[in-house]
Amino acid sequence: MGSLAEKLEVARVLHRAGVLKPLGPRKTIRIIRAVKGWGRSPAMGFMALAIRQPDTPAVIDDDGSASFDEVNRRSNALARGLQESGIRAGDVVGIMCRNHRGFVEAILACCKVGANSVLLNTMFAAPQLTEVGRRENVSALLYDEEFVSLLEGFTDVRRFIVYGSGADPGIDDLIESHADHDLEPPSIESRFTMLTSGTTGTPKGARRGSPKGMLPVASLLSALPLRAGERTMVAAPLFHSWGLGQFQLGLVLGTTYVMTRRFDPEATLRTVAEHQCTSLAIVPVMMQRILALPDDVKRKYDLSSLRVTAASGSSLPGHLATEWMDTFGDNLYNFYGSTEVAMASVASPQDMRAAPGTAGRVPLGTVVKILDERGEPLPSGQTGRIFVANAMSFEGYTSGDDKERLGALLSSGDVGHFDESGRLFVDGRDDDMIISGGENLFPREVEDLIAGHDEVEEAAVIGVSDPDWGQRLRAFVVLKPEAKLDEGGVKAYVKTHLASYKVPRDVRFIDALPRNATGKVLKKDLER
């Protein structure tokens, strides 16, 4: 960690969140003995919680609730079963599950074995999964049975069903046939491999360790009014860095994770109300689907417990943020970052009211710089490449490649600018910029504007080749039911609000934008 002032600020933030509560000597001694040798592993955090609050629900899912003690014991037994099947410290285990307690048990069991986990995207096609499995050297697979038809490339690895039943053995059989007391720590600390979104090509494997010290947690809590011992509805997929981040944060806060296997807009509101969740971890496309519910449905559930709606995973248009806060109150916090750089900035409700579309401010322990092509800092108001430094960034791609680094700074792959108030704005991907007739254009500004039209459900804008202008903008628009907007209307709307050279040369109306599991638009599919 850094300076004394930073250490004191970390302690202040953790105390405010209730993390530094005193504990009796007996439990303190038990925790010290139990976690000795486990380092920064998530297994250590969960074992400590199983001693500190054994009977508190750890997970509430479609099948009921399970306490911290129960999940800890089940993951102990599962770890022994995996070891008996031949899985050793350093082996690579693929996990392909929806959000439920079995996912949590699988992650913990791999950590207790010392195996490295590759979190597989449940929306991948069979060829993508086969390629990832080969590239990452996956030697065992823990999966939900519904995905068995996608696993044709995993016939020569050990396979265990986490949820459902089928030809492969289930983890319940392993758990029931093995002892559930605590294990000795493995010889090496396990790692997570997150897969990038793959919006511009084949998904890459990004290796990530456990958070280094308490600064990353304090960084999150400095921007979020969360407290220890609360309930979080994790709607974002756990296989994504945003969902996994909520899991890791909960290990410090002693959070009860509330989750459902499949996202449903109304069911999400019902679940938050039923379990009095204080926070909701979500991605913007889920917000969009919730807001599309009839008004009487949105008013039906008591969401007074919900203090934090934490959104990340894809860009959050300003109009969507405003509509959410107008509907559910000023509880929205927008996190900007990536699988590689982790968290770079956080927009509070006050930020988004003052400047819709902002990515917010830089939190505790993080540095964000806007740099030109020579690596020199740019002043407020000027657009440049976004570079980030913090204690949470990834360790590099499993292929051996890396993002561009300038000292401690890591490229986010985006371009953006700060305003005079210190708020960050993301203008687009650094490879999205097009040059049309000598003018530099970033599609995001145009697509956010079109998406804010009263008759538009969603929109995306890309650059395409043009024989006269070099490149031009093409808009893809999804209209709301019964909308009458046509191509001329879209162009007139853009021309009214932006410079004439930013008007798309052609507009295509489609039924839905192609998206990945976290809601990012797959622009490569639009280019075909």
Secondary structure, DSSP 8 states (H G I E B T S, - for coil): ---HHHHHHHHHHHHHTTTT----HHHHHHHHHHHTT-TT-HHHHHHHHHHHSTTSEEEEETTEEEEHHHHHHHHHHHHHHHHHTT--TT-EEEEE--SSHHHHHHHHHHHHHT-EEEE--TT--HHHHHHHHHHTT--EEEEEGGGGGG-GGGTTSEEEEEES-SSS-BHHHHHHTS--S-----SS---EEEE---TTSS--EEEE----SSHHHHHHHHHS---TT-EEEE-S-TTSHHHHHHHHHHHHHT-EEE--SS--HHHHHHHHHHTT-SEEEE-HHHHHHHHTS-HHHHTSS--TT--EEEE-SS---HHHHHHHHHHH-S-EEEEEEETTTEEEEEE-HHHHHHSTT--BB--TT-EEEEE-TTS-B--TT--EEEEEE-S----EETTS----EETTEEEEEEEEEE-TTS-EEEEEETTT-EEETTEEE-HHHHHHHHHTSTTEEEEEEEEEEETTTEEEEEEEEEE-TT----HHHHHHHHHHHS-GGGS-SEEEE-S---B-TT--B-HHHHT-
